[in-house]
Amino acid sequence: MSKIVNSSSLNQRDYNKKKIFNDPVYGFISLPFDILFDIIEHPYFQRLRRIKQLGLTHLVYPGALHTRFHHALGAMHLTHKAIGVLKSKGHEVSSAEEEATLIAILMHDIGHGPFSHALEYSIVSNVTHEDISAYFMEFFNEEFEGKLQFAINIFKDRHPKRFLHQLVSSQLDMDRLDYLKRDSLFTGVSEGVIGSDRIISMLNIKDGNLVIEAKGIYSIEKFIVARRLMYWQVYLHKTVLSAENLVVHVLKRAKYLANQGEELFGSEPLRYFLYNEANKESFEKDAVVLDLFAQLDDYDIMGGIKMWKNHHDNILSGLARSLLNRNLYHIEIQNQAFSQEKIKEIQNKLISTAPILEKDLHYFIFTNTIQNNAYNPEQDKIELLYKDGSTTDVAKAADQLNIRSLSEEVKKYFLCYPKQSMVENLRKS
């Protein structure tokens, strides 16, 4: 980091940090603390500009091209507003606590890899994006000479004022408020629209925990319903699931071939994760692993896939070509597990019509589950605060029966198998 040599350069440097961002959701977003600008300017954070917030969802909703960078700024903006509301109601939040909370929310998703969770299920193992976000925060803390320790404590729920952590991570956090409103805008799915301003204005604190004033109950009901609908219509949309599983299987095949000694095209960071085992232990022991992960974005993955479509391995090239041309898996979703007889029938048909060995069927035919739980009363509850000081769980107080039903997890099963166009891609390989 550059040194400040005189007072005039200091003034100019500070002035240059007083930036505003013109956000399509909220309008102008300002940075109330200089360190936020320094974090945003760091190459590791700038990487979020090159990672789409919704992965391959644009294959269903063409407008869903917004990035993790957009979302991080939006969540920080809402957190700043929420703290202002809490302070206006007489709750003490020091400047240092406010700064630390804004850092924590700004960096809460910095550990995400390209295409949402695709890397977690393919070329890295036993490490989540939450883990990697924490590693990034520790790295930044060293870079900034300990100035992020307060933020790390809040991020990890180690600060006595628990409501600050709940603003960052809970069932009523600013992360969810932003992504619902933002994803709704960019997908065009109006069912996800929520009244974030109304919800924030109703925030309060009771016994150290974040609560919502009882008169805001209908806004919370709408928030919970919107979350459920956005999961079914966007995040767990059957075509989105098909596309995300396709990119996972492309990467799994590439990883398999790399382990067999095959030469694969790829950028330096992509090749590292293909040819080396990366897990929680390696991230913790070797700073180089985190640095290489920080260089990995959507462009690395798509650049590799564009080259792999011509690879001599017919499975890798066929899957890559299918993804590039949007020839996705056929997908069925139902409430019960799929029978082994049905799966076996599809497997036999594929073997008879495509150049695939039985040991490789799992790249093309597989089943899994999805869960949708818009509100989980077993976790941090959303508590309503009444004028007499009492509180109650929103699921018990809600007028609508569907709020209580939404507290129950819905589990569904899906089955993926190739369309004819995907089989034809294999024949071309």
Summary of the structure (lengths in Angstrom):
residues: 429
radius of gyration: 23.5
end to end distance: 50.0
largest distance: 76.8
contacts: 1400
relative contact order: 0.11
helix: 56%
strand: 11%
